[in-house]
Amino acid sequence: MGRPPGTDRLKIIVDQNIRGAGTTFGNHGDLEFMDGRSISASDVEDAEILIIRTATRVDRDLLGNSRVRFVGTTSIGTDHLDIEWLDQNGIAWSNAPGCNADSAAQYTLAMIWLACQRLGRPLQQQRVGIVGRGNVGSRLQRLLRVLDVDTLANDPPLEDQGEAGLVSLQDALGCDIVSLHVPLEDEGPYPTYRMIGADQLAQMTDHALLVNAARGDVIDGNALLAELLSRRLHAALDVWPGEPFFSSDLLSRTLVATPHVAGYSEDGKRNGTRIVYHAFCDWAGINPHTAPGSKTSVTDLQQPELMLATGEDPLTTALEAACFVPLHDEAMGRLIPLSPEQRAAEFDRLRREYPARRDFQAWTVHGADASGAAVLGRLGFSVR
C-alpha cells in the first residue's frame, strides 16, 4: 500500500471515544480528538489519518477533498464505511473484527438474564436461537451452554462453508429467545438490512423475546413496534433502527433498553485500537511489533473485585456488577419524553460518558458458594 504522504508528523483525526490512541497513534503524529458524529469534511481536509468508530460515516462527502490516505475504525462493523469508494480512491482502511466479541457476548447475556427476570422466566428453561454464529454469536452460545441453556444457531455464510450443526432461520426464530449477531449488509449474497421484518416476526412464537446487540437496522423498526404494541412479542435492544434518531414509542415498549454499548468494555476498546494500529503500521511500512505503541495493555486498569453478601444470587449480582445493564436501562427510560433531537443528543452522551467496564476475565469474585463459584468460573470470572 505504500508509505503515507506528508511529513514525519502526521495529522491524525481521532474519535474522542477511542481508548489508547495517545500511546499508539500519538507516537506518529499530532492527534486531534473530536466527537465522532460531528466530524466534517472541513475537519479532515488537511489530515492524513482518520481513526473513528461507528458514529462517523466515511464516504466521498467526508473525504472527497481531503488528504486522508488511511481510515481505521476500531469497531467490528464496516457499514459506516463506503468501502467501494475508499478502494477506488486508493484509501487504505481497516476495521477490528472480533476486538470486542467477549464484551458484546457477555453484555448480551446480561441483557437476556435481566429480561428473563422481568418476565418471570428462568433462563435455563428457555431455548435460545442465535442468528449469526460468528465472533460474538459463538461466544454467546458458549456462555449459554455453561448455564445449561438449550441453543440453536443459524448462519448461512458458515453453513455454505461447510459448518455443521446449524439450523434454518425459521427454526431459530421458533425459539423462546432469538438473539441477533449479524453484520449490517445492504447487498451481497447475505443481505441483512431489515432481515427481521413482519414476515420473520410472525414466525416467532407468542411472547418470545427478541434480542438485538448487532446493528439497529437489521430489524424493521415499524414491524417490531407493531408486535410490541400488540404485546405478542418482547424485545431487549442495545441497538436501534435509525439511531440516534429512533422511535420513542419503540423505546417505551422495549423490555430492556441500552444505548449501543454491548461492546464498550475497556478490554474491547483497547483491543480494537491495537488491531487498527497494527494495520496502520503495516500500511506505513512500520514493524508493528517493535513500534512504540505496539501494545495497548489493560494492565494499568483497575482489577475489579466483587464481594458477595449472604443470600445474594451469585450470577445476578456478578452480571449486574460487571455489565450494569439495569443502570443504563433506567437512563434510557428517561429519554422517552424528549424531542427527537434531545433524545439523539442524550443517547450520544450516554455512549460518550459510559463508565469504565471490564470483561468477566478481569473480575475476582469472593464469597460464592461451591455451585455459584463453579458457574462463575466457567463464565470467565476468577473466584476466590
ROVEXKOL-177190 format. One line per field, with one value per residue: residue number from 1; x, y, z of N, C-alpha, C in turn; chain. Coordinates in steps of 0.001 Angstrom, whole numbers, plus 500000, padded with zeros to 6 digits. Layout:
REM residues N
num <- (NUM ...) .
nx <- (X ...) .
ny <- (Y ...) .
nz <- (Z ...) .
cax <- (X ...) .
cay <- (Y ...) .
caz <- (Z ...) .
cx <- (X ...) .
cy <- (Y ...) .
cz <- (Z ...) .
chaine <- (A ...) .
END
This chain:
REM residues 384
num <- (1 2 3 4 5 6 7 8 9 10 11 12 13 14 15 16 17 18 19 20 21 22 23 24 25 26 27 28 29 30 31 32 33 34 35 36 37 38 39 40 41 42 43 44 45 46 47 48 49 50 51 52 53 54 55 56 57 58 59 60 61 62 63 64 65 66 67 68 69 70 71 72 73 74 75 76 77 78 79 80 81 82 83 84 85 86 87 88 89 90 91 92 93 94 95 96 97 98 99 100 101 102 103 104 105 106 107 108 109 110 111 112 113 114 115 116 117 118 119 120 121 122 123 124 125 126 127 128 129 130 131 132 133 134 135 136 137 138 139 140 141 142 143 144 145 146 147 148 149 150 151 152 153 154 155 156 157 158 159 160 161 162 163 164 165 166 167 168 169 170 171 172 173 174 175 176 177 178 179 180 181 182 183 184 185 186 187 188 189 190 191 192 193 194 195 196 197 198 199 200 201 202 203 204 205 206 207 208 209 210 211 212 213 214 215 216 217 218 219 220 221 222 223 224 225 226 227 228 229 230 231 232 233 234 235 236 237 238 239 240 241 242 243 244 245 246 247 248 249 250 251 252 253 254 255 256 257 258 259 260 261 262 263 264 265 266 267 268 269 270 271 272 273 274 275 276 277 278 279 280 281 282 283 284 285 286 287 288 289 290 291 292 293 294 295 296 297 298 299 300 301 302 303 304 305 306 307 308 309 310 311 312 313 314 315 316 317 318 319 320 321 322 323 324 325 326 327 328 329 330 331 332 333 334 335 336 337 338 339 340 341 342 343 344 345 346 347 348 349 350 351 352 353 354 355 356 357 358 359 360 361 362 363 364 365 366 367 368 369 370 371 372 373 374 375 376 377 378 379 380 381 382 383 384) .
nx <- (500813 502106 503973 502644 501712 503314 504788 507058 505518 502326 499005 496377 493091 490930 488347 486891 486119 487787 489953 493332 494575 496484 498844 499493 498843 499595 502349 503177 502142 500287 497599 494140 491354 487925 484314 482851 480489 480233 482318 483502 483794 485466 486962 488667 490119 492875 494079 495894 495367 492594 490851 488259 484955 481779 480072 480758 480229 481914 482791 482601 481585 482690 485495 486247 487651 489935 493188 493372 494650 494529 492132 490895 488684 487757 485988 483875 482025 481513 479662 479394 481331 482119 483197 483704 484107 486331 488269 488395 489572 492060 492422 493507 492094 490913 489258 488223 487829 486279 487312 485910 484414 484126 483242 480778 479297 479156 477775 475356 474421 473937 471865 469865 469525 468498 466116 464741 464359 462596 460439 459754 460750 462705 465938 467227 465203 464524 464760 467273 467650 470251 471140 473465 476446 479078 481981 480862 478335 479070 480477 478489 476847 478500 478627 475939 475636 477254 475518 473696 471723 469562 470423 470138 471616 471834 473360 473903 476243 478348 477286 477314 480004 480462 480123 478986 476019 474193 471093 467998 466835 464149 463817 465443 464068 461879 462417 462330 463749 465320 468336 470216 473108 474532 476339 475663 474505 473835 473814 475067 475642 474470 472439 471514 470078 467249 466473 464951 461806 458265 457305 459199 459045 456478 456871 457937 457411 454532 454867 457602 461069 462909 466202 468607 471830 473400 473235 471133 469479 469082 466675 463291 461998 459365 457771 458527 457657 454891 454397 455208 453424 451089 451630 452408 455012 458239 461034 464568 466840 469918 470776 469424 466907 467715 469247 470995 468423 465843 462720 460577 458331 459012 461128 459770 458286 460069 461507 464056 466405 469244 472097 473536 475988 477048 479517 481301 483387 486404 488420 487628 487619 490315 491482 490413 491682 494346 494325 493668 495775 497966 497312 497592 500354 501337 500513 501985 504537 505858 507289 505025 505445 507652 507153 506585 504006 503032 501697 498626 498001 495963 496764 497212 494784 492158 491716 488854 486939 484542 482510 480417 477343 475748 473198 472766 472155 474613 475105 473297 474129 476826 476617 475247 477098 479324 478369 476367 473727 471044 471392 471820 469571 467637 468483 467997 465230 464600 464838 462556 460399 461580 462313 462946 465506 466667 466639 468382 470762 471118 471309 473747 475337 475147 476563 479053 479823 480008 480593 483734 484205 484890 485770 484493 486713 488486 487610 487486 485790 484439 483242 481286 479163 479831 478539 477791 480307 481431 479906 480350 483106 483312 482164 484111 484931 487267 487403 487449) .
ny <- (498789 501121 503967 506497 509804 513071 514805 513766 514018 513262 514470 513509 512637 511773 509884 510883 508953 506792 504465 504470 505748 507767 506532 504936 505728 508307 508314 508789 511029 514158 514351 515007 515195 514451 514748 511936 511815 514343 514926 516588 517401 519635 519384 517245 517938 518634 516473 513355 510860 509024 508031 506255 505428 503733 505907 507716 508477 507451 508492 509691 512276 513037 512654 513441 515802 515680 514923 512454 509195 506849 505047 504043 502017 501325 499299 496379 496245 497474 498944 501675 502617 503556 501319 500536 503019 503969 502024 502408 504870 504545 504643 503365 501094 499864 497622 496220 493271 491059 492290 493150 490967 489217 491098 491996 489614 488866 491044 490810 488429 489376 491200 489417 487869 489757 490451 488004 487760 489908 489011 486861 484319 481499 481409 479024 477390 478160 478127 479215 480910 481635 483999 484254 483042 484017 485746 486974 485684 482962 483006 483842 481595 479700 480736 480505 477761 477039 477700 475733 476112 475483 475722 476928 477566 479782 480451 481340 482039 480589 478039 477584 477350 474878 474429 472552 471606 473708 475555 476332 479707 479938 477890 478875 481201 480155 479770 480359 482603 484892 485857 488322 488503 489581 491100 494348 494395 495686 494652 491987 488392 487726 489573 491687 493872 494988 492340 491059 491322 491970 489446 487637 488180 487312 484609 484043 482644 483079 485572 485451 486486 488989 489775 492249 493031 493716 495352 498172 498426 495893 495036 495664 498434 499496 497262 495681 497331 497211 494573 494693 496552 495106 493328 490759 489975 490397 492630 493119 495534 496766 498175 500335 500942 503341 504868 507794 508775 507481 505747 506965 505596 502941 502673 503007 500700 498656 495981 495673 498154 499609 501818 501194 499901 497399 496288 497867 497609 498299 496518 495537 497916 498703 496508 496880 499285 498408 496461 498011 499803 498119 497466 499983 500333 498282 499315 501672 500767 500108 498145 496469 495150 496185 498824 501902 501983 499389 497753 497846 497858 496459 496316 498458 499190 499250 496340 494844 493865 491755 491348 489032 489155 487425 485269 486483 486098 484628 484801 486747 489018 489222 489626 492058 493719 493572 494338 496243 496593 497246 499899 501501 500855 502101 504752 505043 504975 507519 509000 508851 510891 513006 515357 514390 515403 516075 513542 512119 513510 512970 510210 509886 511118 509328 507181 508397 509088 506704 504526 503105 499747 496344 493196 489886 488314 489947 490248 489501 487421 487123 485032 483339 480436 476882 475880 478254 479411 477604 477969 480734 480652 479093 480858 482741 484451 485114 483301 483462) .
nz <- (500000 500455 501801 504006 502891 503212 506030 508721 511019 511218 510631 512558 512859 515455 516876 519892 521698 521555 522984 524122 521995 522209 523132 521049 518127 518679 518751 516219 515065 515196 517248 516929 518759 518419 518526 517298 515747 514750 513046 510222 506661 506431 508725 508251 506079 505832 506979 507349 508380 509641 512410 513666 515032 514883 514690 512754 509426 506620 503541 500114 500494 502931 502655 500130 499370 500856 502397 503410 503732 505042 506778 509825 511617 514834 515337 515010 512882 509469 508139 508147 506539 503228 501450 498819 497512 498947 498244 495470 495376 496378 499124 502050 504432 507604 509790 512988 513451 515722 517975 520256 520944 523162 525045 523926 523806 526508 527575 526184 527278 529880 529358 528439 530731 532563 531211 531272 534025 534457 533039 534501 533938 534149 532840 532224 531416 528916 525326 523187 520186 518117 515856 513591 514020 514521 515640 517968 518333 518588 520975 522750 522588 523808 526440 527194 527119 529248 531268 531004 529067 526402 523003 519619 516428 513683 510602 507580 505886 507183 507046 504296 504011 504943 507645 510388 512288 512231 511887 510132 509466 510082 511983 514041 514646 515872 518514 522126 522855 520735 519471 517916 515912 513634 510891 509404 506247 503114 500553 498430 498844 501258 502444 505165 505921 507462 507795 509639 509478 509097 508233 509265 512006 512450 512439 514864 518111 520227 522694 522751 523121 521560 520910 520315 519706 517656 514905 514538 512252 511224 511891 511050 512231 512465 512032 514208 516309 515982 516760 519418 520462 520297 522212 521731 521344 522954 523548 523815 523484 522382 520275 517697 515257 512872 514622 515842 515953 516935 517508 520023 520806 520253 522049 524492 524636 524824 526556 527818 527547 526127 525399 522796 523609 523997 523232 524603 526521 528398 527779 525255 523742 523794 522573 520004 519220 519216 517135 514857 514927 514396 511759 510576 510960 509282 506816 506762 506595 508917 511479 513313 515698 516924 517081 518903 520050 520130 521891 523542 526478 529122 531641 533259 534176 536632 538560 539027 541928 543519 546271 547477 549205 551934 550929 548473 544966 543119 540290 539277 540744 539960 537166 537099 538384 536676 534145 534447 533299 534211 535114 532797 531362 532926 532538 529797 529815 530692 528418 526921 526979 525618 522924 519454 518709 521178 522336 520686 521204 523948 523887 522522 524438 526598 525545 525129 527727 528995 531705 532858 532011 532636 531175 531983 532607 533920 536467 540003 542153 545364 547988 546933 546953 546557 544218 542901 542569 540785 538454 537884 537513 535174 533409 533168 535194 537846 540818 544293) .
cax <- (500000 502991 504068 501735 502330 503493 505970 507179 504427 501073 497810 495506 491801 490566 487118 487266 485765 488725 490929 494704 495082 497673 500042 499729 498929 500268 503782 503472 501532 499589 496230 493058 490217 486654 483076 482812 479310 480276 483469 483038 484778 486454 487826 489650 490667 494337 494530 496325 494868 491304 490582 486889 484089 480613 479283 481223 480027 483109 482481 483077 481210 483608 486924 486485 488628 490901 494464 493346 495056 494269 490981 490747 487544 488058 484746 483743 481257 482037 478559 479535 482381 481864 484415 483934 484691 487676 489150 488552 490387 493358 492483 493567 491163 490943 488348 488805 486934 486469 488006 485096 483468 483841 482453 479416 478615 478879 476726 474117 473969 473378 470569 468923 469266 467596 464815 464082 463910 461420 459339 459490 461055 464080 466661 467572 464041 464286 465633 467756 468072 471295 471198 474817 477361 480445 482794 480023 477325 479667 480809 477234 476411 479310 478200 474634 475824 477748 474341 472817 470630 469474 470628 470243 472317 471634 474409 474048 477615 479100 476719 477815 481411 480522 479976 477917 475281 473420 469685 467407 466376 462819 463978 465980 463000 460886 462872 461758 464557 466059 469382 470785 474541 474943 476739 474665 474895 472741 473875 475853 474892 473808 471997 470896 469295 465849 466236 463870 460659 456964 457174 460048 458486 455282 457307 458334 456332 453882 455548 459050 461913 463860 467352 469474 473048 474191 473010 469720 468701 468793 465260 462326 461516 457905 457192 458724 456793 453533 454334 455317 452166 450088 452115 452657 456451 459023 462329 465685 467587 471060 470929 468117 466734 467841 469887 470439 467043 464990 461350 460266 457343 459746 461865 458862 457732 461162 461626 465385 466902 470559 472472 474563 477222 477353 480940 482010 484293 487759 489185 487256 488052 491767 491744 490118 492756 495551 494176 493742 497139 498818 497018 498231 501802 501562 500357 503029 505847 506450 507145 504086 505881 508709 506709 506403 502667 502608 500836 497673 497777 494931 497312 497178 493417 491763 491250 487692 486623 483152 482288 479014 476735 474996 471851 472712 472338 475933 475109 472620 474981 478034 476263 474918 478324 480244 477774 475440 472634 469906 471728 471597 468160 466941 468844 467292 463843 464454 464869 461270 459594 462349 462156 463906 466841 467175 466854 469611 471900 471291 471768 475181 476007 475255 477662 480310 480153 479829 481625 484696 483678 485865 485221 484416 488028 489236 486974 487652 484577 484643 482079 480301 479152 480518 477859 477913 481694 481686 479285 481074 484414 483174 481836 485331 485327 488128 486627 488289) .
cay <- (500000 502276 504829 507635 511023 514147 514894 512737 514183 513242 514987 512358 512930 510608 509923 511090 507785 505692 504265 504099 506391 508564 505695 504207 506668 509520 508206 509011 512235 515066 513883 515956 514405 515086 513976 511178 512090 515705 515104 517108 517454 520676 518908 516268 518415 518595 515326 512188 509639 509180 506881 506525 504315 503607 507135 508550 507963 507752 508346 510790 513562 513374 512605 513760 516887 515581 514243 511206 508028 505659 505139 502897 502019 500388 498556 495171 496510 498401 499500 503135 502921 503283 500576 500586 504321 504011 501188 503040 506076 504206 504962 502132 501094 498686 497529 495427 492130 490251 493005 493235 489857 488809 492152 492008 488376 488936 492042 490236 487505 490170 491699 488299 487478 490762 490325 486809 488086 490774 488205 485763 483065 481020 481299 477631 476721 478745 477758 480441 480847 482621 484297 484746 482379 484475 486005 487241 484647 481715 483202 483811 480209 479028 481212 479926 476330 476962 477790 474613 476619 474855 476728 476627 478654 479949 481269 480879 482034 479472 476793 477429 476965 473508 474340 471639 471936 474934 475350 477364 480897 479647 477112 479770 482129 479429 479597 481255 483816 484999 486862 488663 488820 489612 492428 495028 494341 496059 493893 490775 487127 487547 490883 491641 495083 494664 490912 490687 492168 491475 488009 486893 488345 486467 483228 483875 482129 484077 486005 485257 487658 489301 490497 492755 493747 493706 496658 498501 498298 494519 494872 496663 499007 499635 495928 495264 498128 496667 493363 495076 497199 494047 492544 489368 489743 491282 492966 493682 496170 497633 498959 500878 501365 504772 505613 508103 509282 506298 505986 506939 504541 501678 502683 502844 499345 497686 495427 496078 499106 500171 502775 500732 499812 496000 496027 499048 497401 498816 495469 495520 499152 498680 495511 497499 500225 497634 495831 499046 500343 497177 497637 501243 500085 497517 500246 502687 500161 500074 496846 496715 494505 496990 500218 502350 501731 498065 497105 498689 496974 496784 496033 499676 499424 498653 494960 494943 492751 491717 490568 488653 489120 486207 485227 487033 485178 484975 485171 488036 490075 489352 490228 493470 494438 493606 494936 497286 496800 497996 501317 502194 500675 503192 506002 505092 505298 508969 509622 508669 512098 514061 515543 513555 515979 515902 512115 511752 514084 512249 508872 510007 511433 508089 506412 509128 509110 505346 504238 502036 498405 495311 491889 488939 487757 490873 490319 488493 487350 486492 484712 482479 479049 475987 475818 479568 479596 476773 478622 481969 480283 478652 482033 483513 485168 484476 483111 483212) .
caz <- (500000 500409 502964 503979 502390 504162 506870 509737 511958 510506 511316 512752 513488 516257 517671 521291 522497 521302 524048 523782 520775 522505 523294 519797 517006 519131 518501 514798 514535 516099 517355 517192 519206 518086 518612 516046 514927 514206 512160 508932 505583 506716 509806 507769 504802 505805 507772 506586 509015 510319 513282 514088 515375 514013 514618 511642 508083 505829 502126 499269 501080 504013 502318 498718 499205 501950 502155 504173 502975 505847 507679 510716 512523 515906 515539 514207 511665 508467 507368 508111 505563 501814 501136 497372 497182 499516 497419 494160 495505 496936 500552 502833 505573 508455 510933 514076 513671 516921 519050 521469 520896 524536 525676 523399 524195 527939 527781 525691 528320 530981 528891 528417 532125 533135 530561 531806 535380 534373 532512 535421 533248 534343 531573 531960 530834 527601 524212 522559 518795 517841 514425 513379 514948 514281 516830 519135 518495 519076 522385 523495 522663 524822 527755 527489 527393 530625 532132 530632 528249 525090 521964 518196 515751 512249 509990 506193 505362 507741 506518 502936 504112 505422 509098 510805 513493 512065 511546 509286 510173 510613 513212 515078 515030 516649 519900 523131 522787 519472 519666 516611 515936 512237 510409 508580 504838 502204 499310 498513 498926 502561 502945 506494 506176 507772 507576 510547 509177 509544 507978 510192 513344 512538 512662 516256 518945 521080 523920 522648 523346 520502 521454 519253 520068 516420 514301 514656 511026 510794 512221 510604 513476 512475 512182 515585 517173 515894 517582 520826 520839 520470 523350 521350 521493 523819 522939 524563 522401 522621 519041 517379 513866 512607 515710 517164 515866 516967 517942 521453 521008 520323 523308 525635 524646 524898 527909 528280 526560 526435 524347 521851 524391 524302 523054 525103 527650 528212 527111 523849 523081 523604 521535 518720 518903 518896 515821 513822 514950 513672 510332 510196 510864 508056 505687 506796 506482 510248 512125 514414 516935 517546 517132 520300 520566 519666 522876 524256 527614 530098 532968 534066 534603 537898 538540 539920 542808 543967 547484 547542 550527 552228 550362 547122 543852 542578 538877 539136 541298 539144 535876 537302 538705 535540 532943 534890 532349 534777 535220 531533 531029 533617 531868 528516 530086 530838 527093 526238 526727 524968 521483 518717 518752 522541 522572 519974 521918 525202 523508 522267 525693 527366 524975 525329 529148 529518 532718 532549 532233 532351 530833 533098 532914 534769 537781 541041 542967 546668 548792 546272 547401 545630 542914 542270 542155 539605 537296 537580 536981 533771 532605 532964 536397 538836 542043 545471) .
cx <- (500852 502973 503068 502453 502629 504763 505995 506033 503124 500000 496793 494254 491316 489236 487496 486944 486753 489787 492308 495265 496375 498934 500336 499923 499646 501763 504163 502859 500889 498109 495277 491810 488927 485492 482890 481642 479364 481494 482976 484166 485849 487426 488952 490383 492180 494897 494970 495716 493564 491023 489238 486223 482846 479826 479639 480992 481196 482825 483035 482774 482184 485045 487266 487532 489714 492200 494502 493693 494872 493115 490941 489510 487772 486824 484776 483124 481904 480921 478601 480652 481880 483131 484726 484590 486113 488660 489419 489494 491709 493534 492443 492606 491321 489806 489001 487921 487296 487038 487219 484075 483128 482927 480993 478638 478236 477753 475377 473556 473325 472024 469511 468541 468274 466198 464052 463594 462633 460201 458961 459733 462490 464778 466938 466414 463701 465204 465989 468194 469046 471392 472520 475761 478809 481173 481944 479038 477884 480032 479553 476736 477205 478877 476857 474751 476413 476582 473315 471561 470694 469574 470561 470954 472064 472732 474638 475465 478451 478594 477222 479297 481576 480412 478790 477175 474471 472000 469200 467016 465009 462911 464498 464897 461927 461266 462187 462454 465324 467053 470140 472239 475102 475461 475612 475178 473682 472659 474673 474991 474116 473369 471267 470084 467815 465525 465158 462742 459371 456828 457978 459519 457252 455641 457748 457137 455760 454685 457043 459771 462892 464952 468210 470617 473977 474178 471511 468912 468658 467343 464461 461646 460005 457225 457353 457806 455365 453380 454411 454038 451059 450412 452279 454109 457046 460369 463302 466659 468742 471298 469540 468023 466830 468565 470873 469013 466076 463676 461204 459236 458021 460498 460938 458312 458795 461393 462954 465992 468238 471098 473652 475930 477649 478845 481840 482886 485659 488621 488909 487741 489553 492187 491515 491203 494018 495471 494333 495142 498100 498579 497645 499740 502134 501495 501519 504427 506602 506272 506241 504551 507007 508325 506429 505039 502140 501668 499918 497191 496613 495457 497317 495783 493151 491282 490080 487476 485181 483055 480789 478532 475963 473591 471732 472842 473645 475890 474447 473519 476216 477727 475956 476166 479208 479693 476835 474349 471472 470158 471407 470206 467331 467222 468130 465816 463601 464493 463506 460534 460317 461986 463160 465340 467466 467495 468158 470838 472170 471774 473280 475947 476177 476393 479005 480772 479993 480937 482558 484104 484751 485147 485261 485805 488853 488763 487416 486434 484873 483286 481025 480340 479718 479860 477963 479316 481997 481126 480054 482450 484341 482800 483054 485770 486381 487370 487575 487427) .
cy <- (501270 503093 505969 508872 511992 514034 513746 512800 514315 513959 513860 512803 511657 510852 509966 509899 506630 505642 503938 504759 507146 507745 504856 505198 507957 509492 508607 510286 513070 514709 515043 515138 515173 514162 513269 511513 513454 515949 515475 517115 518496 520238 518021 516736 518305 517481 514192 510888 509956 507903 507114 505256 504406 504897 507994 507839 508414 507443 509540 512151 513983 513543 513070 514828 516847 514923 512881 510031 506733 505953 503875 503051 500942 499594 497294 495500 497521 499072 501023 503580 502630 502619 500638 501905 504432 503220 501845 504236 505822 504573 503655 502234 499803 498771 496613 494233 491354 490983 493003 492104 489344 489816 492088 490765 488409 489918 491513 489238 488269 490764 490597 487898 488450 490655 489123 487047 488918 490031 487064 484399 482636 480811 479848 476856 477254 478100 479041 480153 481976 482791 485002 484140 482724 484698 486189 486103 483345 481830 483215 482375 479443 479434 480591 478444 476107 476956 476707 475084 475964 475930 476103 477806 478598 480852 480789 480955 480875 478136 476525 477056 475558 473347 473454 472195 473205 474611 476476 478568 480643 478861 478001 480723 481455 479228 480596 482612 483780 486148 487069 489097 488768 491002 493045 495096 494674 495128 492613 489540 486948 488905 490741 492884 494713 493194 490370 491687 491512 489969 487195 487001 487473 485011 482981 483427 483237 484296 485696 486584 487805 490190 490972 493566 493798 495097 496931 498174 496888 494166 495985 497212 499118 498286 495430 496033 497596 495423 493691 495748 496179 493150 491061 489002 490722 491554 493478 494225 497005 498546 499237 501272 502885 505562 506644 508642 508109 506641 505944 505870 503184 501581 502394 501435 498262 497266 495784 496938 499673 500914 502353 500671 498373 495707 497068 498794 498000 497802 495468 496746 499137 497623 496104 498465 499479 497032 496860 499664 499422 497276 498914 501042 499304 498435 501228 502106 500134 498665 497013 496135 495261 498458 500616 502008 500353 497363 498145 497872 497436 496584 497266 499974 498734 497227 494850 493676 492887 490813 490283 488632 487819 486304 485803 485922 485532 485469 486520 489177 490296 490010 491707 494284 494614 494375 496104 497630 497566 499493 502061 501942 501787 504530 506141 505435 506790 509701 509624 509981 513197 514208 514662 514086 515825 514439 511665 512268 513339 510823 508900 510328 510172 507222 507073 509052 507736 505014 503113 500683 497396 494003 490969 488502 488662 490861 489180 488557 486574 486129 483856 481091 478158 475972 477140 479822 478806 477436 479878 481679 479862 479814 482939 484326 484384 484433 482749 482830) .
cz <- (500000 501683 502866 503489 503531 504970 507874 510740 511175 511311 511356 513495 514181 516955 519150 522190 522363 522389 523473 522547 521040 522572 522062 518651 517396 518961 517080 514242 515621 516082 517610 517505 518952 518404 517268 515161 514267 513305 510764 507909 505860 507814 509294 506523 504728 506679 506853 507090 509738 511100 513958 514622 514492 513850 513414 510314 507216 504372 501357 499907 502170 503523 500906 498486 500281 501484 502841 503274 503753 506793 508519 511570 513569 516305 514690 512852 510754 507669 507305 507171 504153 501265 499642 496980 497728 498651 496064 494209 496237 498399 501333 504016 506366 509461 511973 514387 514927 518113 520357 521541 522291 525214 525236 523804 525672 528240 527311 526693 529472 530603 528938 529836 532776 532530 531103 533233 535338 533846 533457 534820 533551 532998 531220 531335 529441 526562 523469 521129 518503 516329 514159 514394 514609 515591 518077 519379 519038 520554 523250 523640 523722 526229 528147 527809 528786 531609 531820 529891 526870 524011 520570 517541 514254 511700 508564 505638 505893 507205 505108 502910 504684 506920 509447 512012 513426 511630 510649 510130 510795 511922 514346 515578 515877 518101 520837 523133 521468 519623 518364 516741 514517 511886 509603 507150 503974 501006 499537 498689 500228 503114 504279 506821 506304 507497 508512 510352 509645 509367 508984 511625 513535 512792 514104 517092 519820 522357 523919 522842 522186 521083 520285 519842 518865 515785 514287 513429 510465 511138 511571 511859 513553 512673 513611 516524 517151 516763 519077 521317 521072 521662 523010 521545 522498 523131 523984 523528 522943 521422 518478 515908 513748 513681 515165 517138 515787 517657 519459 521754 521122 521647 524488 525739 524779 526347 528567 527187 527010 525211 523464 522533 524671 524204 523685 526321 527340 527473 525612 523104 522813 522600 520151 518293 518486 517498 514704 513780 514199 512165 509795 510018 509599 506845 505604 506667 507793 510810 513342 515744 517638 517621 518580 520874 520238 520624 523525 525439 528467 531519 533856 534577 535931 537686 539518 540739 543283 545187 547593 548988 550700 551645 548966 546086 543151 541138 538662 539594 540437 537799 536032 537599 537481 534351 533221 533863 532982 534867 533936 530965 531680 532938 530533 528719 530217 529501 526417 525985 525960 523501 520754 518797 520136 522832 521906 520714 523219 524957 523278 523553 526548 526848 525278 526781 529798 530511 532264 532926 531855 532014 532050 533566 533829 536218 538701 541956 544243 547275 548130 546875 546296 544256 542176 541768 540891 538350 536906 537001 535528 532855 532377 534156 537165 540146 543169 546671) .
chaine <- (A A A A A A A A A A A A A A A A A A A A A A A A A A A A A A A A A A A A A A A A A A A A A A A A A A A A A A A A A A A A A A A A A A A A A A A A A A A A A A A A A A A A A A A A A A A A A A A A A A A A A A A A A A A A A A A A A A A A A A A A A A A A A A A A A A A A A A A A A A A A A A A A A A A A A A A A A A A A A A A A A A A A A A A A A A A A A A A A A A A A A A A A A A A A A A A A A A A A A A A A A A A A A A A A A A A A A A A A A A A A A A A A A A A A A A A A A A A A A A A A A A A A A A A A A A A A A A A A A A A A A A A A A A A A A A A A A A A A A A A A A A A A A A A A A A A A A A A A A A A A A A A A A A A A A A A A A A A A A A A A A A A A A A A A A A A A A A A A A A A A A A A A A A A A A A A A A A A A A A A A A A A A A A A A A A A A A A A A A A A A A A A A) .
END
